[in-house]
């Protein structure tokens, strides 16, 4: 066997090894991707589809919240088939027509149990961004920035 033939044989072997390494790497990546998607699907099935049926309302309303120091109404509507055992709500308060956030980023936590197809609400005080004063809600707008619920297992 000449040196050219030996070199060609080595190149063929290296190409085959590289091909199988590449096939193995692609297979492992595909399996990881599939496992991640199955995990996402399981999360949606166990929690996500129920969370999609929960809505949160936040508004300044003097009729619902008569106490001046608690002007913000937050209501949770549970249209899912599961019982909520804990709710966390983040709101953004701005002057009407403006975008700068006036309140601090503290969350409103509630451990009120809300049964399936039921709702609940409460009035809250809102602390200003400087953490020194409470916001009155006068001339202000509020939106739910984020919320999360924990369901009974």
C-alpha positions as CSV (number, residue, x, y, z in Angstrom):
1,X,0.0,0.0,0.0
2,X,1.5,3.3,-1.1
3,X,1.6,6.4,1.1
4,X,-1.2,8.0,-1.1
5,X,-3.4,5.0,-0.5
6,X,-2.7,5.2,3.2
7,X,-3.5,8.9,3.3
8,X,-6.8,8.3,1.4
9,X,-7.7,5.5,3.8
10,X,-7.1,7.8,6.8
11,X,-9.1,10.5,5.2
12,X,-12.0,8.1,4.5
13,X,-11.9,6.9,8.2
14,X,-11.8,10.5,9.5
15,X,-14.8,11.5,7.3
16,X,-16.8,8.5,8.6
17,X,-16.0,9.3,12.2
18,X,-16.8,13.0,11.6
19,X,-20.1,12.1,9.9
20,X,-21.2,9.9,12.9
21,X,-20.1,12.5,15.4
22,X,-22.2,15.1,13.5
23,X,-25.2,12.7,13.3
24,X,-24.9,12.0,17.1
25,X,-24.6,15.7,18.0
26,X,-27.6,16.6,15.8
27,X,-29.6,13.7,17.4
28,X,-28.8,14.8,20.9
29,X,-29.7,18.4,20.2
30,X,-33.0,17.2,18.6
31,X,-33.8,15.1,21.7
32,X,-33.1,18.0,24.0
33,X,-35.3,20.2,21.9
34,X,-38.1,17.6,21.9
35,X,-37.8,17.1,25.7
36,X,-38.0,20.9,26.3
37,X,-41.1,21.1,24.1
38,X,-42.7,18.2,26.0
39,X,-41.9,20.0,29.2
40,X,-43.6,23.2,27.9
41,X,-46.6,21.2,26.9
42,X,-46.9,19.6,30.3
43,X,-46.5,22.9,32.0
44,X,-49.3,24.4,29.9
45,X,-51.5,21.3,30.5
46,X,-51.0,21.3,34.3
47,X,-50.9,25.1,35.0
48,X,-50.9,27.3,31.9
49,X,-54.3,26.5,30.5
50,X,-55.9,27.2,33.9
51,X,-53.9,30.5,34.3
52,X,-55.3,31.6,30.9
53,X,-58.7,31.6,32.5
54,X,-57.8,33.9,35.4
55,X,-58.1,37.6,34.9
56,X,-57.1,40.5,37.2
57,X,-58.7,44.0,37.2
58,X,-57.0,47.0,38.8
59,X,-58.7,50.4,38.9
60,X,-59.0,53.5,41.1
61,X,-62.7,53.5,42.1
62,X,-64.2,55.6,44.9
63,X,-67.4,53.6,44.9
64,X,-65.7,50.3,45.4
65,X,-62.9,51.7,47.7
66,X,-64.5,54.3,50.1
67,X,-61.4,54.6,52.3
68,X,-59.2,57.4,51.0
69,X,-56.0,55.6,52.1
70,X,-56.9,52.5,50.1
71,X,-58.0,53.8,46.6
72,X,-56.9,50.9,44.4
73,X,-59.3,48.1,43.7
74,X,-57.7,44.8,42.6
75,X,-60.1,42.1,41.6
76,X,-59.4,38.5,40.6
77,X,-61.8,36.4,38.5
78,X,-61.1,32.7,38.5
79,X,-62.9,31.1,35.5
80,X,-60.7,28.0,35.7
81,X,-61.6,24.7,37.2
82,X,-59.0,24.9,39.9
83,X,-58.9,26.7,43.2
84,X,-56.5,29.6,43.6
85,X,-54.6,29.7,46.9
86,X,-52.2,32.6,46.3
87,X,-52.1,35.6,44.0
88,X,-49.3,38.1,43.2
89,X,-50.1,41.3,41.2
90,X,-47.8,44.0,40.0
91,X,-49.5,47.2,38.8
92,X,-48.2,50.3,37.0
93,X,-49.6,53.7,38.1
94,X,-49.2,56.7,35.8
95,X,-50.6,60.2,35.4
96,X,-53.4,60.0,32.9
97,X,-51.9,60.5,29.5
98,X,-48.3,59.9,30.7
99,X,-46.0,56.9,30.7
100,X,-43.7,57.4,33.7
101,X,-44.5,55.0,36.6
102,X,-45.4,56.8,39.8
103,X,-45.7,53.8,42.2
104,X,-43.0,51.6,43.5
105,X,-42.6,48.2,42.0
106,X,-43.9,46.3,45.1
107,X,-46.2,43.5,44.5
108,X,-49.7,43.0,46.0
109,X,-49.7,39.5,47.6
110,X,-52.9,37.8,48.6
111,X,-53.5,34.3,50.1
112,X,-57.2,34.5,49.8
113,X,-58.6,31.2,48.5
114,X,-60.7,31.7,45.4
115,X,-62.7,28.7,44.3
116,X,-63.2,27.7,40.7
117,X,-65.6,30.0,38.8
118,X,-65.5,32.6,41.6
119,X,-64.0,36.0,42.1
120,X,-62.7,38.2,44.9
121,X,-61.5,41.8,45.2
122,X,-60.0,44.1,47.8
123,X,-58.9,47.8,48.1
124,X,-55.2,48.6,48.6
125,X,-53.0,51.6,49.3
126,X,-50.4,52.4,46.6
127,X,-47.0,53.6,47.7
128,X,-45.2,56.2,45.6
129,X,-41.9,55.5,43.9
130,X,-40.0,57.4,46.6
131,X,-41.5,55.0,49.3
132,X,-42.5,58.0,51.4
133,X,-46.0,58.9,50.3
134,X,-49.2,57.1,49.3
135,X,-50.8,57.8,46.0
136,X,-54.4,59.0,46.0
137,X,-55.4,57.8,42.6
138,X,-56.7,61.3,41.6
139,X,-55.8,62.0,37.9
140,X,-54.0,58.6,37.7
141,X,-54.4,55.5,35.5
142,X,-53.5,52.0,36.5
143,X,-52.8,48.9,34.5
144,X,-51.9,45.3,35.6
145,X,-48.3,44.9,34.7
146,X,-48.0,41.2,35.7
147,X,-49.8,38.7,37.8
148,X,-49.2,35.1,38.9
149,X,-51.5,32.7,40.7
150,X,-50.8,29.5,42.6
151,X,-53.4,26.7,42.3
152,X,-54.3,24.2,45.0
153,X,-52.7,20.8,44.2
